[in-house]
């Protein structure tokens, strides 16, 4: 099957892992490797949230990114596009902090899609 579009070489996907987004949440962090714009943020849970959806707060150097927080439903995957253009510099930090989810020790992988400036 042919790909519907070409993936640009100046767009990269960086991943961060959290061992728990459930009852005892652990934040995940990504170091920004170059000057860029933040195009999309996503999360995939590696387990089942039992009753309540998970709220994911995303920040750049401690300041909330527009459109944050976003909700990870019980089904286990979600994505967010910032509502305002957000730029980052080399060595900035993107943090993913979960809250409100039920269930114990549910791991998750967070992704930041960055477009090099």
C-alpha atoms as one frame of an Amber mdcrd trajectory, in Angstrom:
protein
   0.000   0.000   0.000   1.371   3.413  -0.944   1.687   6.130   1.681  -0.793
   8.987   1.155   1.832  11.705   1.722   5.534  12.228   2.207   6.850  12.571
   5.744   8.959  15.733   5.964  12.545  15.309   7.155  12.293  18.407   9.372
   9.503  16.856  11.479  10.468  14.423  14.227   8.577  12.436  16.830  10.099
  12.245  20.320   8.779   9.787  22.890   8.725   9.802  26.682   7.610   7.008
  28.985   5.747   7.079  32.277   5.560   3.906  34.365   2.230   5.043  35.825
  -0.541   7.423  34.766  -3.116   5.841  37.079  -3.624   6.160  40.820   0.069
   7.006  41.461   0.997   9.177  38.440   4.610   9.757  37.381   5.409  12.679
  35.048   7.295  12.123  31.788   9.760  14.558  30.195  11.242  15.213  26.740
  14.317  17.348  26.009  13.877  19.489  22.889  16.925  18.901  20.634  16.621
  22.004  18.402  14.618  25.201  17.770  11.163  24.139  16.645   7.420  24.509
  16.758   5.318  21.995  18.657   2.905  20.525  16.130   1.122  17.769  18.055
   1.168  15.968  21.402  -0.132  12.441  21.907  -0.403   9.627  24.424  -1.031
   5.887  24.239  -1.755   3.929  27.403  -0.261   0.455  27.752  -3.004  -0.677
  30.093  -6.647  -0.109  30.900  -7.885   2.875  32.876 -10.641   1.313  34.946
 -13.230   4.044  35.547 -12.180   7.697  35.193 -10.595   9.404  32.187  -7.057
  10.752  32.564  -6.247  14.435  32.258  -2.831  15.158  30.715  -1.293  18.556
  31.460   1.465  19.489  29.018   3.970  22.236  29.750   7.010  23.773  28.102
   9.579  24.737  30.748   6.800  24.716  33.350   4.356  26.944  31.411   1.188
  25.307  30.105   0.983  24.763  26.357  -2.201  26.198  24.816  -4.918  23.583
  24.614  -3.574  21.758  27.666  -4.754  19.748  29.475  -6.223  17.185  27.137
  -8.146  14.046  28.040  -7.044  10.451  27.635 -10.278   8.458  27.611 -10.669
   5.023  29.145 -10.172   3.566  25.632  -6.459   4.383  25.830  -5.202   6.846
  23.170  -5.512  10.575  22.510  -3.832  13.470  20.719  -3.820  17.245  21.003
  -2.806  20.005  18.624  -1.819  23.207  20.474  -4.489  25.896  19.990  -1.814
  28.574  19.482   1.539  28.266  17.733   4.074  27.181  20.354   7.815  27.507
  19.803  10.615  25.824  21.732  14.366  26.298  21.871  17.157  23.758  22.113
  17.375  22.245  25.623  13.834  23.262  26.599  11.784  20.618  28.406   8.293
  19.369  27.584   6.552  17.727  30.531   3.524  15.432  30.514   1.734  15.235
  33.875  -1.269  12.967  34.286  -4.024  13.189  36.893  -7.463  11.854  37.691
  -7.117   8.374  36.185  -8.090   5.264  38.052  -6.235   1.979  38.063  -2.795
   1.146  39.376   0.525   1.254  37.538  -0.769   1.891  34.025   2.231   2.735
  31.830   1.971   5.183  28.933   4.047   6.529  26.077   3.843  10.236  25.268
   4.834  11.691  21.891   5.781  15.236  20.916   5.774  16.019  17.202   8.269
  18.804  16.531   8.885  20.771  13.326  12.417  22.115  13.073  12.643  25.874
  12.566
